[in-house]
Amino acid sequence: MEPLPELLRTEGEGEIWAEMVESIGIAPTPETGSMWVSVGDRGSDIFSYLRRAKALYWHCLVRVTQNRVISKPDGTKGYLKAFARSLQPMAEKTVVLRGRNGEPKRNVNLQVAWSQLTIQPPAIGCERKQQPIDGCCFRCWEPQGDKDSGFYLPLSLSMIARMP
């Protein structure tokens, strides 16, 4: 059996995201007009990853899985998922989803909302004494599924972005 690459010898998937960014290195500073963006799935929704990427001038786009404590734009505390769901639509976009598993393709009318926020460090664990991280929350959702076709699975996706 071949030994695992050093990058895969970590405590969890979340560490792989930070280690990958660190192995690539420091992104161009904002003054250059260039930006590097790390796009991650739910496994990258780790506070230490966002913090470590910020230290290297990386932007991050992360699919939300943790219901994090945040500071809202008005300074009050809240929870990320509830806050994202409370946002009113600010834009609308129609996209065509390809058919899968015997279902036909369909048009989806998506609502989009976004807001600035500050992600608070976890209350427990080794990251608890770190500084909060400024970022944005984006939410994209389908208000109702396609009930006429008999296919009803409304879409909803929340993302957080960290801009240096």
C-alpha positions, 0 to 999 in steps of 0.5 A: 500500500502506498503512503498517503500524501502529506496533505491528506494526513490531517485531522479532518477535511476542513484542514485540507482547505487551509493547507491547500491555500497555504501550499499555494502561497500568498495571493496578490495584495489588493493593491495589484487589482488581482484576486485569488478565490478559493471556492469550497463546498460544505467541508470548507465551512471551517473558521480556521480555514477562513482565518488562515486564508485571510492571512494570505490575502485569499478571497473565499466562497464557502457553502454554509453548513455551520449555523455560526454566530454573526454580527449583523450590519446593525451590530446585533448578534444573530445566527447565520442561517436564520439571518440569511433566510430573513433577507428579502430578495434583491434580484431574480434570475431564471436558470435552466436545470438539466434533467437528472434521474429521469426528471426533465430539465426545468426552468427555475426562478431564483431569488437572490439576497446578500448582506455584509456580516461579521463571523464570530469565532467559535465559542469553544475550541482552539479558535475561540480567542481569534478575531471575528472575520468580516464577510458577506452572506449570499442566499439563492433560493427558489420560492416554490418548486415546479408543482405543475410537473409533479416535481417539487424540490425547492432549491436553497443555497447559502454561501459566505464570502470573505473578502480581504 
